[in-house]
């Protein structure tokens, strides 16, 4: 018999993550991840055992997404998404895009001067 108000399809977070409570890597909610070329082209991605990890990988095939976006789209707790993403990163199926070069200081100063001119 199920307790009143409890969802019978509820899967606890520790079941989704194999009992783990922390990811192997330090990941922030705004960390962007995308599927590697190998994950897109090969059958390796099909061998991912965890259904939730497969869903994360499928979402990331379309381009880079933040962990917060993945969590919202899949309706999973952020802690679970961090652990799943960490596993996929370790397996080489996800990748964190390289940071782009910082903007030129002179360009930023010109933009700032232009904004100041608008308010004057």
URPE-V502929 format. One record per run of one state. SS is the DSSP state (H for helix, E for strand, - for the rest). FROM is the first residue (numbers start at 1). LEN is the number of residues. If there is no record, write none. Layout:
{{SS FROM LEN} {SS FROM LEN}}
//
This chain:
{{- 1 12} {H 13 4} {- 17 15} {E 32 4} {- 36 1} {H 37 5} {- 42 1} {H 43 5} {- 48 3} {H 51 10} {- 61 4} {E 65 2} {H 67 8} {- 75 3} {H 78 13} {- 91 3} {E 94 2} {- 96 9} {H 105 15} {- 120 1}}
//
